[in-house]
Amino acid sequence: MALYELLRPALFRLPAETAHELGKLALRTGGATESTRRALRYAYGYEHPALEVELLGTTFPNPVGVAAGFDKNAEVTHALAALGFGFVEVGTVTPYPQPGNERPRLFRLPADGAMVNRMGFNGHGAERVKDRLETGGLPPRPVGVNVGKMNTSNAEEAIEDYRRVFDRLYPYPDYFVVNVSCPNTPETFDQQSPEHLRAIFETLEDENPEEKPVLVKIGPDAPESSILELLEIVEQFDLDGIVATNTTTARDGLTEDPREWGGLSGKPLEGRSTEVVRLLAANTDLPIVGVGGVDSAESAYAKIRAGASLVQLYTGFVYRGPSTASEINRGLVALLERDGFSSVEEAVGADLE
Ligand SMILES: Cc1cc2nc3c(=O)[nH]c(=O)nc-3n(C[C@H](O)[C@H](O)[C@H](O)COP(=O)(O)O)c2cc1C
């Protein structure tokens, strides 16, 4: 039995956010020096040429990344890379520090392999994240920065928020993600409205001299027509891809009492997020990053076959522990071989044909 399986019952007796903080402490220790990172890579690393993905102007050593929210403040980026994740998305980073919602705000639903969170963009702010990325350096694999707004900002202020985070962190990541899909921040306006999206993308276009890839992260709850409308705007502004999806406010398919409000992640989201990936892939050639309920090679492969060039996970990592990335990657290689694909890239969108 893996060590994490032995520790998990004790961790799961703690409040979810306390367990998360303990996990991060362990990861901070694991990622602290080159020799501890080497030890993690030795224990958990897995490489295979079939897993490499050329995308967004860079090489992803494998398609399995850490979704936004886990490493909000760039504190454990090195450790996550050393655990074998192909890339790490830092953030959501807001322009200034903010405490987020009151605790408790993170809940596990173990019988459903799910979590509900209403963290509300708690974070250290762009300046501290910048310092960390500057002094700690970047891991030897792609890093994205997910950009958000302050909870108190109105539509106009939000544009300035995105611009500020983008500007402060511009030199560091391989790509940026504009997050317009957090379901648990207090909203006074529609973040995914066409007018708002146009205003954000126009502003960031002017702030992007090196033409760094900019993606947008969308939610799973909008109707098909709105998702397709958003896709049109994304193409109009020459964005570089779409991250699909964020958490859902729906509560379908749960066996546990979902009394807490917030965004639902994990297994119950898997089907819907894969559907959104498929809808997007059927309507665009833009790269898609599939996220929602990925916790195994099979679930990662389903997103890839539906059209995702890369996948990400958060909840699956909480349930599966430090060997998650290497297990998924090993399994992916076996599934590719089984189906006669020589690489992940060849399998992208296989179910659409
Ligand atoms: C505790 C928690 C915090 C999250 N914070 C963010 C965030 O700050 N920004 C963001 O774009 N997504 C955030 N997410 C959403 C994840 O990135 C992901 O889109 C979602 O959880 C679905 O993936 P999963 O089923 O693998 O967890 C968060 C998710 C969880 C569970």
The ligand as an SDF file (V2000), in Angstrom:
LIG
                    3D

 31 33  0  0  0  0  0  0  0  0999 V2000
  -10.0010   24.3620   -3.4760 C   0  0  0  0  0  0  0  0  0  0  0  0
  -10.0480   24.7630   -4.9170 C   0  0  0  0  0  0  0  0  0  0  0  0
   -9.5900   26.0180   -5.2780 C   0  0  0  0  0  0  0  0  0  0  0  0
   -9.6220   26.4120   -6.6090 C   0  0  0  0  0  0  0  0  0  0  0  0
   -9.1470   27.6430   -6.9470 N   0  0  0  0  0  0  0  0  0  0  0  0
   -9.1310   28.0190   -8.2470 C   0  0  0  0  0  0  0  0  0  0  0  0
   -8.5740   29.2630   -8.6270 C   0  0  0  0  0  0  0  0  0  0  0  0
   -8.0710   30.0180   -7.8130 O   0  0  0  0  0  0  0  0  0  0  0  0
   -8.6220   29.5860   -9.9440 N   0  0  0  0  0  0  0  0  0  0  0  0
   -9.1540   28.7650  -10.9030 C   0  0  0  0  0  0  0  0  0  0  0  0
   -9.1370   29.1150  -12.0850 O   0  0  0  0  0  0  0  0  0  0  0  0
   -9.6540   27.5670  -10.5610 N   0  0  0  0  0  0  0  0  0  0  0  0
   -9.6540   27.1790   -9.2720 C   0  0  0  0  0  0  0  0  0  0  0  0
  -10.1670   25.9640   -8.9310 N   0  0  0  0  0  0  0  0  0  0  0  0
  -10.7610   25.1020   -9.9850 C   0  0  0  0  0  0  0  0  0  0  0  0
   -9.7690   24.0770  -10.5160 C   0  0  0  0  0  0  0  0  0  0  0  0
   -8.6900   24.6980  -11.1490 O   0  0  0  0  0  0  0  0  0  0  0  0
  -10.4730   23.1460  -11.5250 C   0  0  0  0  0  0  0  0  0  0  0  0
  -10.9010   23.9090  -12.6340 O   0  0  0  0  0  0  0  0  0  0  0  0
  -11.6800   22.4230  -10.9280 C   0  0  0  0  0  0  0  0  0  0  0  0
  -11.4510   22.0750   -9.5950 O   0  0  0  0  0  0  0  0  0  0  0  0
  -12.0180   21.1500  -11.7030 C   0  0  0  0  0  0  0  0  0  0  0  0
  -10.9190   20.2470  -11.6750 O   0  0  0  0  0  0  0  0  0  0  0  0
  -10.8590   18.9790  -10.6640 P   0  0  0  0  0  0  0  0  0  0  0  0
  -12.1400   18.2430  -10.8130 O   0  0  0  0  0  0  0  0  0  0  0  0
   -9.6540   18.2190  -11.1240 O   0  0  0  0  0  0  0  0  0  0  0  0
  -10.6740   19.5340   -9.3080 O   0  0  0  0  0  0  0  0  0  0  0  0
  -10.1300   25.5370   -7.5960 C   0  0  0  0  0  0  0  0  0  0  0  0
  -10.5780   24.2630   -7.2210 C   0  0  0  0  0  0  0  0  0  0  0  0
  -10.5380   23.8580   -5.9100 C   0  0  0  0  0  0  0  0  0  0  0  0
  -11.0270   22.4900   -5.5430 C   0  0  0  0  0  0  0  0  0  0  0  0
  1  2  1  0
  2  3  1  0
  2 30  2  0
  3  4  2  0
  4  5  1  0
  4 28  1  0
  5  6  2  0
  6  7  1  0
  6 13  1  0
  7  8  2  0
  7  9  1  0
  9 10  1  0
 10 11  2  0
 10 12  1  0
 12 13  2  0
 13 14  1  0
 14 15  1  0
 14 28  1  0
 15 16  1  0
 16 17  1  0
 16 18  1  0
 18 19  1  0
 18 20  1  0
 20 21  1  0
 20 22  1  0
 22 23  1  0
 23 24  1  0
 24 25  2  0
 24 26  1  0
 24 27  1  0
 28 29  2  0
 29 30  1  0
 30 31  1  0
M  END
$$$$
